[in-house]
Amino acid sequence: MKLQKKLLSAALLLAVHGAWAAPLEIRSQGVFAAGGSVTAPVPGTYNPTTNWLDKTRAGNTAHIDHASVLFQIPVKDGGAPIVFLHGYGQSRLGWMSTPDGRPGWSDFFLRHGHPVFLVDQPRRGEAGATAKMTTDGFLDSWSADSKEYKPGDQAWYTHFRIGRVPPERYAASQFPGGEAALNQFFRQATPNTGNYDEKLFGETLGKVLEEVHSRTGRKAIYVTHSQGGRVGWATPVENIAAMIAIEPGGTPERGSTSYQALLKAKVPIILYFGDHIDNGPVDIQSTSFWRKVRDNARGFAENYRADGGDAIVIDLPSIGFRGNSHFLFQELNSDAIAAHVEGWIRKHGLAAVVGNSATDRNRTATAAVLSPIDTARAKLGAAVARGDQESLASALEDGFAAGMTLNEAKELIGQLYAYCGFPRALNAAATLMKVAKKHADAGNPIPKGASPGAMPGGSSLEFGTVNQTRLCGAPVKGPLFDFHPQLDQYLKAHLFGDIFARDNVSWRVRELVTVAALAARSETAPQCASHVRVARLNGVTPAETDAVLALVHFQTPATPPPPGWSVFPVGKPNTAYAKYFIGRSFLAPVSTEQVGVFAVTFEPGCRNNWHIHHSSKGGGQILICTAGEGYYQEWGKPAVRMKPGDRVNIPAGVKHWHGAAPDSWFQHLAVEVPGEGGCTEWLEPVDNVAYNQTDK
């Protein structure tokens, strides 16, 4: 099992950023200070002849309370700059390396084209100069007037959910093991030199962001950790493009000054939390502390979305990343988590296109991938919907190998009866029973897992209505439910009440599986589109929903077009260009003499990536629809629906895409316009959010 997980992790990282051993090329780097103040001169006149030997320091000033910033700009940049702010007792070192000596997140994001700016906040690390030394007699020293550093290795180790007592680690821990790594972790801690001042630190980080904007010409992605999260909310928003809060020490109150500023500036926010929060030791006070912090963050994100903002909380265990502590960016799976972050960054238009080849661009555009257990969950949902018992058995085996429990599998199959019908659910349950028996007979029973807790008080209709509203972000109503109120009651009372109130499977997982099941059947395409939106409100990232749809799409053969559908042949699978398409396409040469003419056929929902036909003279392309219905869209313009006989002239240098409608095969002739120095530049895929806007 351990070897399998290591191989999966290695495969993920190769898919994300290729060979990690390639040299990291830096165009420029340096250190600067930002913010701060200067003390008034000490009374008296400065005497240069005695200088530092003058114990009175008459006439001397001090530059204090600034931030120190180390920056690196990669040769291949283009992504938004990232400003990293540490948490309590830490410095920028934590972003630069892991305790076991691997490259940290700063290297990861440099390799993805982001300039990085690593901050030591005022009164910490290399920004220690301050007017009055710390009087914090709780965290930093024994008392307000003490001069002795207060030890805390064991206390912080427990509080940060690495283990109960060092060096022991919690089960399945991602924290690097061994005495050497633990020694390095403890030695990266550094004390405050002065008292914690959230307002001052926020203002100073605002100056850092101003300087970053001045140097790069762009607003920055602001990544904070722990106590640094509180400073993050107190930072002016003018130069913030997005916020990524790693287990922040708190979140803004709804309606507060910082909340309103973020909302007005339309700053997208993602918050990450690790493991051992819901399942940590109940006798350790830190367990309830972090649960409250996480639950408050969920409330913040829910309010922020309800008020028109963009915020999401990611519980790493719910997306297949288990065993992470408070320092999830320094652990064994830190690069995989960084890939998830980069996927969110890309979704918000802040990522770079790294490399000179189309392969590099395509790889970067699809950096975020499903975890092994989420892949198995998606396959399970699709197999149940199709009634494919052989594929279901395979998906179950994959899921159990990745950590799925027997009770989770039962819950998901039970839930899917509401989407796929009782006969398919009963057949799926029979397959699960056979797989479970096989494991038990072999002396390797599948772990049972958690059972659901007590149901909420009140009727199923009452708490089901509440659940449905929370899931969907607003009350669900419409003419269809007015016409058929019985179905509305079944949805609220049974599906969202009796089923979704069972709390041993998260709503995120339930929605991911629902999307997969609905994507597997063409007649449920409208419901699938709705549940994609709901899934994204409940912790499934856009990159993950795209991956689920692509996974299911490639496993579900489309019904071929009827005979005589077009006067031109469908052709052979377009394997040479498959990496530039979502879905399957087919190619049939019509003419290769004088002018190249090709019949390109797209199955429903298939489209090619954004791309540009370059030419030094002439060039371009003409599309003529010959069968079915599809779309053509130029960058910055609405999509155009194409039907048989419609023609589009595409000049050289225009960024565009084309493909089939979701419910129709589509064929067009692609006519190559003669030109000189012609080539095609393939760019990012057309994600489902953009694609689903084509008819709006």
C-alpha positions as CSV (number, residue, x, y, z in Angstrom):
1,M,0.0,0.0,0.0
2,K,2.8,2.4,0.9
3,L,4.6,1.7,-2.3
4,Q,1.4,2.2,-4.3
5,K,0.8,5.6,-2.6
6,K,4.3,6.7,-3.3
7,L,4.0,5.7,-7.0
8,L,0.7,7.6,-7.3
9,S,2.2,10.6,-5.7
10,A,5.2,10.5,-8.0
11,A,2.9,10.2,-11.0
12,L,0.9,13.2,-9.8
13,L,3.9,15.4,-9.4
14,L,5.3,14.5,-12.8
15,A,1.9,15.4,-14.3
16,V,1.9,18.7,-12.5
17,H,5.3,20.0,-13.3
18,G,7.4,17.5,-15.2
19,A,10.8,16.4,-14.1
20,W,11.4,18.1,-10.7
21,A,15.2,17.8,-11.1
22,A,15.3,20.4,-13.9
23,P,17.3,23.5,-12.8
24,L,15.2,26.4,-11.4
25,E,16.1,29.5,-13.4
26,I,15.9,32.8,-11.6
27,R,16.0,36.1,-13.5
28,S,16.5,38.4,-10.5
29,Q,16.4,38.2,-6.7
30,G,17.1,40.4,-3.7
31,V,15.9,41.6,-0.4
32,F,14.1,44.9,0.5
33,A,12.4,46.5,3.5
34,A,8.9,47.9,3.3
35,G,6.9,50.1,5.7
36,G,8.2,50.9,9.2
37,S,9.1,54.1,11.0
38,V,12.1,56.0,12.4
39,T,12.4,56.8,16.1
40,A,12.9,60.3,17.3
41,P,16.5,61.1,18.1
42,V,17.7,60.3,21.6
43,P,18.1,63.6,23.5
44,G,21.5,65.2,23.0
45,T,23.9,65.7,20.2
46,Y,25.4,62.8,18.3
47,N,29.2,62.5,18.8
48,P,30.8,60.8,15.8
49,T,34.1,60.5,17.5
50,T,32.8,58.1,20.1
51,N,29.9,56.6,18.0
52,W,28.9,53.2,19.3
53,L,31.1,53.5,22.4
54,D,28.8,56.3,23.6
55,K,26.4,54.4,25.9
56,T,23.9,57.3,25.9
57,R,23.5,57.0,22.1
58,A,22.7,60.8,22.1
59,G,21.3,62.0,18.8
60,N,20.8,58.4,17.4
61,T,17.7,57.2,15.6
62,A,16.5,53.7,14.8
63,H,14.6,52.4,11.7
64,I,12.0,50.0,13.2
65,D,8.8,48.0,12.6
66,H,9.4,47.3,8.9
67,A,8.9,44.1,7.0
68,S,11.8,42.3,5.4
69,V,11.1,40.8,2.0
70,L,13.2,38.3,0.0
71,F,12.1,38.1,-3.6
72,Q,12.8,35.9,-6.6
73,I,11.6,36.4,-10.2
74,P,11.7,33.3,-12.4
75,V,13.1,33.4,-16.0
76,K,9.8,32.0,-17.2
77,D,7.3,34.2,-15.4
78,G,3.9,35.4,-16.3
79,G,1.8,34.4,-13.3
80,A,0.6,36.8,-10.7
81,P,3.2,37.5,-8.0
82,I,2.7,35.6,-4.7
83,V,3.3,37.2,-1.3
84,F,3.9,34.7,1.5
85,L,3.3,35.6,5.1
86,H,4.2,33.2,8.0
87,G,2.4,32.4,11.2
88,Y,3.3,32.8,14.9
89,G,6.8,31.9,15.9
90,Q,7.8,31.4,12.3
91,S,9.6,33.2,9.5
92,R,9.8,33.1,5.7
93,L,12.0,30.0,6.1
94,G,8.9,27.8,6.3
95,W,7.9,28.5,2.7
96,M,11.4,27.9,1.4
97,S,12.1,24.4,2.6
98,T,10.6,21.4,4.4
99,P,12.0,19.9,7.6
100,D,13.3,16.9,5.7
101,G,15.1,19.1,3.2
102,R,12.9,19.2,0.1
103,P,12.1,22.4,-1.8
104,G,9.2,24.3,-0.3
105,W,6.2,26.1,-1.8
106,S,8.3,29.1,-2.9
107,D,10.2,26.8,-5.4
108,F,7.0,25.1,-6.5
109,F,5.3,28.4,-7.5
110,L,8.5,29.8,-9.0
111,R,8.5,26.7,-11.3
112,H,4.9,27.6,-12.2
113,G,5.9,31.1,-13.3
114,H,5.0,33.1,-10.2
115,P,7.4,35.7,-8.8
116,V,7.6,35.1,-5.1
117,F,7.9,37.6,-2.2
118,L,8.7,36.0,1.1
119,V,8.0,38.2,4.1
120,D,9.3,38.4,7.7
121,Q,6.7,40.5,9.4
122,P,7.7,43.4,11.7
123,R,9.3,42.3,15.0
124,R,10.2,38.8,13.7
125,G,13.1,37.1,12.0
126,E,15.1,39.5,9.8
127,A,12.8,42.4,10.6
128,G,13.4,42.3,14.3
129,A,14.2,46.0,14.9
130,T,11.6,47.7,17.2
131,A,11.5,50.4,19.8
132,K,10.4,48.3,22.8
133,M,11.3,44.7,23.4
134,T,8.4,42.3,23.9
135,T,6.4,42.4,27.1
136,D,4.3,39.4,26.1
137,G,4.4,37.3,29.2
138,F,2.2,34.5,27.8
139,L,3.6,33.4,24.5
140,D,7.2,34.8,24.3
141,S,8.5,35.1,27.8
142,W,7.7,34.1,31.4
143,S,6.4,37.4,32.4
144,A,6.1,41.0,31.1
145,D,9.4,41.9,32.5
146,S,11.2,38.6,32.0
147,K,14.3,38.4,29.8
148,E,14.1,34.6,29.4
149,Y,12.6,32.9,26.3
150,K,9.7,30.7,27.1
151,P,10.1,27.1,25.9
152,G,7.3,25.6,23.8
153,D,8.5,22.8,21.6
154,Q,6.1,20.2,23.0
155,A,3.2,22.6,23.4
156,W,3.3,23.8,19.8
157,Y,3.9,20.3,18.5
158,T,0.6,19.2,20.1
159,H,-1.3,22.3,19.3
160,F,-0.3,22.1,15.6
161,R,-1.8,18.6,15.5
162,I,1.4,16.8,14.4
163,G,1.1,14.3,17.2
164,R,0.1,13.9,20.9
165,V,3.7,14.2,22.2
166,P,6.9,14.5,20.1
167,P,8.2,12.5,18.4
168,E,5.1,10.4,18.0
169,R,2.9,11.3,15.0
170,Y,-0.8,10.7,14.4
171,A,-1.8,7.8,12.2
172,A,-1.2,8.3,8.5
173,S,0.7,11.5,9.3
174,Q,2.1,13.5,6.4
175,F,4.6,15.2,8.7
176,P,8.2,14.2,7.9
177,G,9.4,11.5,10.2
178,G,12.8,11.0,11.9
179,E,14.9,12.8,14.5
180,A,16.7,15.0,11.9
181,A,13.5,16.4,10.4
182,L,12.0,17.1,13.8
183,N,15.2,18.9,14.9
184,Q,15.0,21.1,11.8
185,F,11.3,21.8,12.4
186,F,11.9,23.0,16.0
187,R,14.9,25.1,14.9
188,Q,12.9,27.1,12.3
189,A,11.0,28.7,15.1
190,T,11.9,32.3,16.0
191,P,10.5,34.6,18.8
192,N,8.9,38.0,18.6
193,T,11.3,40.8,19.4
194,G,8.3,43.1,20.2
195,N,4.6,42.8,21.0
196,Y,2.1,41.6,18.4
197,D,0.3,44.5,16.8
198,E,-2.2,43.4,14.2
199,K,-3.1,46.9,13.0
200,L,0.6,47.9,12.5
201,F,1.5,44.6,10.8
202,G,-1.5,44.9,8.4
203,E,-0.5,48.4,7.5
204,T,3.1,47.3,6.9
205,L,2.0,44.4,4.7
206,G,0.0,46.9,2.7
207,K,3.3,48.6,2.0
208,V,4.8,45.3,1.0
209,L,2.0,44.8,-1.5
210,E,2.4,48.3,-2.8
211,E,6.1,47.6,-3.5
212,V,5.3,44.3,-5.1
213,H,2.8,46.0,-7.4
214,S,5.4,48.7,-8.3
215,R,8.0,46.1,-9.1
216,T,5.8,43.6,-11.1
217,G,3.0,45.8,-12.4
218,R,0.4,43.4,-11.0
219,K,-1.7,42.8,-7.9
220,A,-0.5,39.9,-5.8
221,I,-1.9,36.6,-4.6
222,Y,-1.6,36.9,-0.8
223,V,-0.8,33.6,1.0
224,T,-1.0,33.6,4.8
225,H,-0.6,31.0,7.5
226,S,-2.0,30.7,11.0
227,Q,-1.5,34.0,12.9
228,G,-0.5,35.5,9.6
229,G,-4.1,35.0,8.5
230,R,-5.3,37.5,11.0
231,V,-2.7,40.0,9.7
232,G,-3.9,39.2,6.2
233,W,-7.5,40.3,6.9
234,A,-6.1,43.5,8.4
235,T,-4.1,44.3,5.3
236,P,-5.4,47.0,2.8
237,V,-7.0,45.3,-0.2
238,E,-5.9,47.7,-3.0
239,N,-3.1,45.4,-4.2
240,I,-4.5,42.0,-3.5
241,A,-5.6,39.9,-6.4
242,A,-6.6,36.8,-4.4
243,M,-6.2,35.4,-0.9
244,I,-5.1,31.9,0.1
245,A,-5.4,31.4,3.9
246,I,-3.7,28.3,5.3
247,E,-5.5,27.4,8.6
248,P,-5.9,31.1,9.5
249,G,-6.1,32.0,13.2
250,G,-9.5,33.6,12.5
251,T,-11.8,35.1,9.9
252,P,-13.5,38.5,9.6
253,E,-16.9,39.1,11.1
254,R,-19.7,39.6,8.5
255,G,-20.1,43.4,8.1
256,S,-16.8,44.3,9.6
257,T,-14.5,46.8,7.9
258,S,-12.1,44.2,6.6
259,Y,-15.0,42.0,5.4
260,Q,-16.6,44.8,3.5
261,A,-13.3,45.9,2.0
262,L,-12.6,42.4,0.7
263,L,-16.2,42.1,-0.7
264,K,-16.1,45.5,-2.4
265,A,-12.7,44.7,-4.0
266,K,-14.1,41.3,-5.2
267,V,-11.1,39.4,-3.7
268,P,-11.6,35.7,-4.3
269,I,-10.6,33.7,-1.2
270,I,-9.8,30.0,-0.5
271,L,-9.1,28.6,2.9
272,Y,-7.4,25.3,3.6
273,F,-7.6,23.1,6.7
274,G,-5.7,19.8,7.4
275,D,-6.6,16.7,9.3
276,H,-7.2,15.7,13.0
277,I,-9.8,18.4,13.4
278,D,-13.0,16.4,13.4
279,N,-11.1,13.2,14.4
280,G,-8.5,14.6,16.8
281,P,-8.2,13.5,20.4
282,V,-11.1,14.8,22.4
283,D,-9.1,15.4,25.6
284,I,-6.7,17.8,23.9
285,Q,-8.1,21.3,24.0
286,S,-6.5,22.2,20.6
287,T,-8.9,19.8,18.9
288,S,-12.0,21.8,19.8
289,F,-10.0,25.0,19.2
290,W,-9.2,24.1,15.6
291,R,-12.7,22.8,15.0
292,K,-14.2,26.2,16.1
293,V,-11.7,28.0,13.9
294,R,-12.6,25.8,10.9
295,D,-16.3,26.1,11.5
296,N,-16.1,29.8,11.8
297,A,-14.2,29.9,8.5
298,R,-17.0,27.9,6.9
299,G,-19.5,30.4,8.2
300,F,-17.4,33.2,6.8
301,A,-17.2,31.6,3.4
302,E,-20.9,31.0,3.3
303,N,-21.7,34.6,4.2
304,Y,-19.2,35.9,1.7
305,R,-20.8,33.9,-1.1
306,A,-24.3,34.9,0.0
307,D,-23.2,38.5,-0.2
308,G,-21.9,38.1,-3.8
309,G,-18.3,37.2,-3.0
310,D,-16.1,34.2,-4.0
311,A,-14.9,32.1,-1.1
312,I,-14.5,28.4,-0.4
313,V,-13.2,26.3,2.5
314,I,-11.2,23.1,1.6
315,D,-11.1,20.4,4.2
316,L,-8.2,18.3,2.9
317,P,-9.4,15.0,4.2
318,S,-12.6,15.4,2.3
319,I,-10.7,15.6,-1.0
320,G,-8.5,12.6,-0.2
321,F,-5.5,14.3,1.5
322,R,-5.3,12.7,4.9
323,G,-2.8,13.1,7.8
324,N,-1.9,16.8,7.4
325,S,-1.1,19.0,10.3
326,H,-1.2,22.7,10.7
327,F,2.0,22.9,8.6
328,L,0.5,21.3,5.5
329,F,2.8,23.2,3.2
330,Q,5.9,21.5,4.7
331,E,4.7,17.9,4.7
332,L,5.2,14.9,2.5
333,N,2.3,15.7,0.2
334,S,3.0,19.4,0.2
335,D,3.6,19.5,-3.6
336,A,0.3,17.7,-4.3
337,I,-1.5,20.3,-2.1
338,A,0.3,23.1,-3.9
339,A,-0.9,21.6,-7.2
340,H,-4.5,22.0,-5.9
341,V,-3.8,25.6,-5.0
342,E,-2.3,26.3,-8.4
343,G,-5.5,24.9,-10.0
344,W,-7.6,27.4,-8.1
345,I,-5.1,30.1,-9.1
346,R,-5.5,29.2,-12.7
347,K,-9.3,29.1,-12.5
348,H,-9.1,32.8,-11.4
349,G,-6.9,33.8,-14.3
350,L,-3.8,34.4,-12.2
351,A,-1.6,31.5,-13.5
352,A,1.2,31.6,-16.0
353,V,1.6,29.7,-19.2
354,V,5.1,28.2,-18.6
355,G,7.4,26.9,-21.3
356,N,7.7,27.5,-25.0
357,S,6.0,24.3,-26.2
358,A,2.3,23.6,-26.6
359,T,2.9,20.5,-24.4
360,D,4.2,22.7,-21.6
361,R,1.2,25.0,-21.8
362,N,-1.3,22.2,-21.8
363,R,0.4,20.5,-18.9
364,T,0.3,23.7,-16.8
365,A,-3.3,24.4,-17.7
366,T,-4.4,21.0,-16.3
367,A,-2.2,21.1,-13.2
368,A,-4.8,20.3,-10.6
369,V,-5.9,16.6,-10.6
370,L,-8.2,14.3,-8.7
371,S,-6.8,12.5,-5.7
372,P,-6.8,8.6,-6.0
373,I,-9.9,8.3,-3.7
374,D,-11.8,11.0,-5.6
375,T,-11.0,9.3,-8.9
376,A,-12.5,6.1,-7.5
377,R,-15.5,7.9,-6.2
378,A,-16.2,9.4,-9.6
379,K,-15.8,6.0,-11.3
380,L,-18.2,4.5,-8.8
381,G,-20.8,7.1,-9.5
382,A,-20.5,6.7,-13.3
383,A,-20.6,2.9,-13.0
384,V,-23.7,2.8,-10.9
385,A,-25.5,5.2,-13.3
386,R,-24.6,3.1,-16.3
387,G,-25.4,-0.2,-14.5
388,D,-21.9,-1.4,-15.3
389,Q,-21.1,-3.9,-12.6
390,E,-17.6,-4.9,-13.8
391,S,-16.5,-1.2,-13.8
392,L,-18.1,-0.7,-10.4
393,A,-16.2,-3.6,-8.9
394,S,-13.0,-2.1,-10.3
395,A,-13.9,1.3,-8.9
396,L,-14.6,-0.2,-5.5
397,E,-11.2,-1.9,-5.4
398,D,-9.5,1.3,-6.3
399,G,-11.5,3.2,-3.6
400,F,-10.7,0.7,-0.9
401,A,-7.0,0.8,-1.8
402,A,-7.1,4.6,-1.4
403,G,-8.9,4.6,1.9
404,M,-12.6,4.3,1.2
405,T,-14.5,2.5,3.9
406,L,-17.3,0.0,3.6
407,N,-19.8,2.4,5.1
408,E,-18.9,5.2,2.7
409,A,-19.4,2.9,-0.3
410,K,-22.8,1.9,1.1
411,E,-23.8,5.5,1.6
412,L,-22.8,6.5,-1.9
413,I,-24.6,3.6,-3.5
414,G,-27.7,4.3,-1.3
415,Q,-27.7,7.9,-2.2
416,L,-27.5,7.2,-6.0
417,Y,-30.8,5.4,-6.0
418,A,-32.4,8.9,-5.9
419,Y,-30.5,9.8,-9.1
420,C,-30.2,6.5,-10.9
421,G,-33.2,4.5,-9.7
422,F,-33.7,1.6,-7.3
423,P,-32.9,-1.3,-9.8
424,R,-29.4,0.1,-10.5
425,A,-28.8,0.9,-6.8
426,L,-29.8,-2.7,-5.8
427,N,-27.5,-4.2,-8.5
428,A,-24.7,-2.0,-7.3
429,A,-25.3,-3.0,-3.6
430,A,-25.1,-6.7,-4.7
431,T,-21.7,-6.0,-6.4
432,L,-20.5,-4.3,-3.3
433,M,-21.6,-7.2,-1.2
434,K,-19.6,-9.6,-3.4
435,V,-16.5,-7.4,-3.2
436,A,-16.8,-7.2,0.5
437,K,-17.2,-10.9,0.9
438,K,-14.2,-11.6,-1.3
439,H,-12.1,-9.4,1.0
440,A,-13.5,-11.0,4.2
441,D,-12.9,-14.5,2.8
442,A,-9.3,-13.6,2.0
443,G,-8.7,-12.4,5.6
444,N,-8.5,-8.8,4.6
445,P,-11.9,-7.3,5.5
446,I,-12.7,-3.8,4.4
447,P,-12.6,-1.3,7.3
448,K,-16.2,-0.5,8.3
449,G,-15.7,3.2,8.8
450,A,-17.9,5.7,10.6
451,S,-21.6,5.3,10.9
452,P,-24.0,8.3,10.6
453,G,-24.7,10.2,13.8
454,A,-28.1,11.1,15.1
455,M,-30.5,12.8,12.7
456,P,-31.4,16.5,13.3
457,G,-34.5,17.4,15.3
458,G,-37.7,18.1,13.6
459,S,-39.2,16.6,10.5
460,S,-37.3,15.5,7.4
461,L,-39.0,18.2,5.4
462,E,-37.9,20.9,7.8
463,F,-34.2,20.0,8.0
464,G,-34.1,18.8,4.4
465,T,-35.2,22.2,3.3
466,V,-32.5,23.8,5.4
467,N,-29.9,21.4,3.9
468,Q,-31.0,22.0,0.3
469,T,-30.8,25.8,0.8
470,R,-27.3,25.5,2.3
471,L,-26.1,23.2,-0.4
472,C,-27.4,25.3,-3.3
473,G,-26.6,28.7,-1.7
474,A,-30.2,29.9,-1.9
475,P,-33.8,28.5,-1.6
476,V,-34.7,26.2,-4.5
477,K,-38.0,27.0,-6.2
478,G,-39.4,27.4,-9.7
479,P,-42.3,26.7,-12.1
480,L,-41.6,23.0,-12.3
481,F,-41.9,22.6,-8.5
482,D,-45.0,24.7,-8.5
483,F,-46.5,22.4,-11.1
484,H,-45.4,19.2,-9.3
485,P,-45.1,20.0,-5.6
486,Q,-45.0,16.3,-4.7
487,L,-41.5,16.0,-6.3
488,D,-40.4,19.2,-4.5
489,Q,-41.4,17.5,-1.2
490,Y,-39.6,14.3,-2.1
491,L,-36.4,16.2,-2.9
492,K,-36.5,18.2,0.3
493,A,-37.7,15.6,2.8
494,H,-36.1,12.5,1.4
495,L,-33.0,13.3,-0.7
496,F,-31.8,16.4,1.2
497,G,-33.4,15.3,4.5
498,D,-33.2,11.6,5.1
499,I,-30.1,11.1,2.9
500,F,-28.0,14.2,3.0
501,A,-28.5,14.5,6.8
502,R,-26.5,11.3,7.2
503,D,-23.2,12.9,8.3
504,N,-20.7,10.1,7.8
505,V,-20.1,11.2,4.2
506,S,-19.4,14.9,3.5
507,W,-21.6,17.0,1.2
508,R,-18.5,17.6,-0.9
509,V,-18.1,13.8,-1.6
510,R,-21.8,13.3,-2.2
511,E,-21.9,16.1,-4.8
512,L,-18.7,14.9,-6.5
513,V,-20.3,11.4,-6.9
514,T,-23.6,12.9,-8.0
515,V,-21.9,14.9,-10.8
516,A,-20.2,11.8,-12.0
517,A,-23.4,9.8,-12.0
518,L,-25.4,12.5,-13.9
519,A,-22.5,13.0,-16.3
520,A,-22.6,9.3,-17.3
521,R,-26.1,9.6,-18.8
522,S,-26.8,12.0,-21.6
523,E,-30.5,12.5,-20.7
524,T,-29.5,14.0,-17.3
525,A,-27.2,16.7,-18.8
526,P,-29.3,19.7,-17.4
527,Q,-29.3,18.2,-13.9
528,C,-25.5,17.5,-14.2
529,A,-24.9,21.2,-15.1
530,S,-26.9,22.3,-12.0
531,H,-25.0,19.9,-9.7
532,V,-21.6,21.1,-11.1
533,R,-22.5,24.5,-9.7
534,V,-23.7,23.0,-6.4
535,A,-20.5,20.9,-6.1
536,R,-18.4,24.0,-6.5
537,L,-20.3,25.6,-3.6
538,N,-19.5,22.7,-1.4
539,G,-15.7,22.3,-1.8
540,V,-15.2,20.7,-5.2
541,T,-12.9,23.0,-7.1
542,P,-13.6,23.9,-10.8
543,A,-10.5,21.9,-11.8
544,E,-11.9,18.9,-10.0
545,T,-15.4,19.1,-11.5
546,D,-13.7,19.4,-14.9
547,A,-11.6,16.4,-14.1
548,V,-14.7,14.4,-13.1
549,L,-16.5,15.3,-16.2
550,A,-13.5,14.5,-18.4
551,L,-13.0,11.1,-16.6
552,V,-16.6,10.1,-17.0
553,H,-16.8,11.4,-20.6
554,F,-13.9,9.3,-21.8
555,Q,-15.5,6.2,-20.1
556,T,-18.9,6.7,-21.6
557,P,-19.2,6.1,-25.4
558,A,-21.3,8.6,-27.1
559,T,-24.2,7.4,-29.3
560,P,-22.8,7.6,-32.9
561,P,-24.4,9.9,-35.4
562,P,-27.1,8.1,-37.5
563,P,-26.2,6.8,-41.0
564,G,-26.3,9.5,-43.7
565,W,-25.9,12.2,-41.0
566,S,-23.4,14.0,-43.2
567,V,-22.2,13.7,-46.9
568,F,-18.7,13.6,-45.5
569,P,-17.2,10.7,-43.6
570,V,-16.8,10.9,-39.8
571,G,-13.2,9.7,-40.2
572,K,-10.7,8.2,-37.8
573,P,-10.0,9.1,-34.2
574,N,-8.0,12.3,-34.1
575,T,-5.3,10.8,-31.8
576,A,-2.5,13.1,-33.0
577,Y,-4.3,16.2,-31.5
578,A,-6.3,14.5,-28.7
579,K,-4.3,16.3,-26.0
580,Y,-5.7,19.6,-27.3
581,F,-9.3,18.5,-27.1
582,I,-11.8,17.9,-24.3
583,G,-13.7,14.9,-25.6
584,R,-13.3,12.8,-28.7
585,S,-12.8,14.1,-32.2
586,F,-12.4,12.5,-35.6
587,L,-10.6,13.6,-38.7
588,A,-11.2,12.8,-42.4
589,P,-9.0,14.4,-45.1
590,V,-11.2,15.8,-47.9
591,S,-8.4,17.4,-50.0
592,T,-4.6,17.6,-49.4
593,E,-3.8,19.2,-52.8
594,Q,-3.7,23.0,-53.5
595,V,-5.7,23.9,-50.4
596,G,-6.0,21.6,-47.3
597,V,-9.6,20.7,-46.5
598,F,-10.4,18.4,-43.6
599,A,-13.7,17.2,-42.2
600,V,-13.5,17.4,-38.4
601,T,-16.2,15.7,-36.3
602,F,-16.8,16.4,-32.6
603,E,-18.9,14.1,-30.3
604,P,-21.4,16.0,-28.1
605,G,-19.6,18.3,-25.7
606,C,-16.3,17.9,-27.4
607,R,-14.3,21.1,-28.1
608,N,-10.7,22.0,-28.8
609,N,-8.5,24.3,-26.7
610,W,-8.2,28.0,-27.3
611,H,-5.7,28.4,-30.1
612,I,-4.2,30.8,-32.6
613,H,-3.2,30.2,-36.2
614,H,-0.1,32.3,-36.8
615,S,1.3,33.4,-40.1
616,S,3.8,36.0,-41.3
617,K,1.7,36.6,-44.4
618,G,-1.8,35.5,-45.3
619,G,-3.0,32.3,-43.5
620,G,-5.9,31.7,-41.2
621,Q,-8.8,29.2,-41.5
622,I,-12.3,28.9,-42.8
623,L,-14.9,26.7,-41.0
624,I,-18.0,25.5,-42.8
625,C,-20.6,23.5,-40.7
626,T,-21.7,20.4,-42.6
627,A,-23.8,18.5,-40.0
628,G,-25.0,18.8,-36.4
629,E,-24.7,21.9,-34.2
630,G,-21.7,23.5,-32.5
631,Y,-20.0,26.7,-31.5
632,Y,-17.3,29.1,-32.5
633,Q,-15.9,31.7,-30.2
634,E,-13.2,34.4,-30.4
635,W,-11.5,35.7,-27.3
636,G,-13.4,38.5,-25.7
637,K,-16.6,37.9,-27.8
638,P,-19.8,35.9,-27.3
639,A,-19.9,32.3,-28.8
640,V,-21.6,31.9,-32.1
641,R,-23.8,28.9,-32.7
642,M,-23.1,27.1,-35.9
643,K,-25.7,25.0,-38.0
644,P,-25.3,23.3,-41.4
645,G,-24.3,25.9,-44.0
646,D,-22.9,28.4,-41.6
647,R,-19.4,29.7,-42.3
648,V,-16.8,31.4,-40.1
649,N,-13.7,33.2,-41.5
650,I,-10.8,33.2,-39.0
651,P,-7.9,35.6,-39.7
652,A,-4.4,34.7,-38.7
653,G,-3.6,35.8,-35.1
654,V,-7.1,35.5,-33.7
655,K,-7.5,33.5,-30.4
656,H,-10.5,31.2,-30.7
657,W,-12.0,27.7,-30.1
658,H,-14.7,25.6,-31.7
659,G,-16.6,22.4,-30.8
660,A,-19.9,20.6,-30.5
661,A,-23.0,21.6,-28.6
662,P,-23.5,19.5,-25.4
663,D,-26.5,17.6,-27.0
664,S,-25.3,17.2,-30.6
665,W,-22.6,15.8,-32.8
666,F,-21.0,18.5,-34.9
667,Q,-19.0,18.4,-38.1
668,H,-17.3,21.2,-40.0
669,L,-14.9,21.5,-42.9
670,A,-11.7,23.1,-41.9
671,V,-10.2,25.0,-44.9
672,E,-6.6,26.0,-44.5
673,V,-6.0,29.5,-46.0
674,P,-2.6,29.6,-47.8
675,G,0.0,31.7,-46.1
676,E,3.7,31.9,-45.2
677,G,5.3,30.8,-42.0
678,G,2.2,29.2,-40.7
679,C,1.9,27.4,-37.3
680,T,-0.8,26.8,-34.7
681,E,-0.3,27.8,-31.1
682,W,-2.3,25.6,-28.7
683,L,-3.4,27.3,-25.5
684,E,-5.5,26.6,-22.4
685,P,-8.6,24.3,-22.5
686,V,-12.1,25.7,-22.5
687,D,-13.3,24.8,-19.0
688,N,-16.8,23.9,-18.2
689,V,-17.7,27.2,-16.7
690,A,-16.9,29.0,-20.0
691,Y,-18.4,26.3,-22.1
692,N,-21.7,26.3,-20.2
693,Q,-22.0,30.0,-20.9
694,T,-22.2,29.5,-24.7
695,D,-25.9,29.8,-25.0
696,K,-26.3,32.6,-22.4
